[in-house]
Amino acid sequence: MSVKDEIHSQIVGGLANGTFPVNTPEELFAAFPDGAATTCKSGDLVVSAGDAGKLLKASDFPFKNAKQVADVIVERAGL
């Protein structure tokens, strides 16, 4: 599995119990198990939800599902 696919999968998994739609960054962080401190890892790459949140724009919200969140984050991160 590629780094992109692995991180994408971990983001989707981390948001599995979240309630959607998510309308704000605060709601998004609250949907992760450890909030902004939730981490995704692939090899030497470690990305926290807080770091990933910096890639999001106000215009990205609302998110309808976890896949949409993961798609935007991995695309903006250039993975």
N, C-alpha and C positions, 0 to 999 in steps of 0.2 A: 504494500500500500504506500502511495506517495505521501510526502509530508502534508501536502494540501489536503488529500483525502483523509488522512489521519486526524488533522486538526479539525476539519469540517465535521467529521464523525463525532469527535469529542465535544464540540460545541453543541451539536444537535442532541447528543446524549445528556449533556449538562443542563439543557433546557427542557428535558423530557417532562418534568413535572411542573413546568411553568404554565401560567395562565396567559392565553393570547386572546385578543391582540395586546401588544405591548406598546404603550403610547409615549413613554419617556425613557431616557437612559436610567433613571432611578428604578423604574419598574423592571427594566431589563436586568440590571445588576441584582435586584431582589429575586429574580427568577432562577439565578444560578445557585447551586447548593451552598457555596461559601461566599456568595455575593461577589464583589469586585475582586476578591482574593482567589477565586476559583481559577485553577490553571489547567492549560492544555499542553501536552508535551509530545514531541516527536523527535527522537534522537537527541541532539543537543539543544533544540529549539524549545523554549518554554515561554508561553504567552499567557498572561493573566487576563481575566475578563476586563479588569480596569484598563490595561494597556490596549486591548482590542477595542474597548469603548471609545478610545480617542480617535479611532478611524471612522467613527460614525458621525453623520451630520443630522441636524434637526429635521431636514427634509426626508431622511430615511424612515422616519416614524410615521404611522404605526407599522410595526411588524406583525404579520398575520400568523407566522409560525416559526418554529426553530430553524427550519431549513433556510428560510429567507434571511434570518440573522446570520447564519453560517456562510451563506453564499456571499453576502456583502462583506463580511469580515475577511474571508480568505482572498477575495478579489482585491480589496483595498490593501491588504498586507503584501500582495504580490507573491503569494505562495504558489 
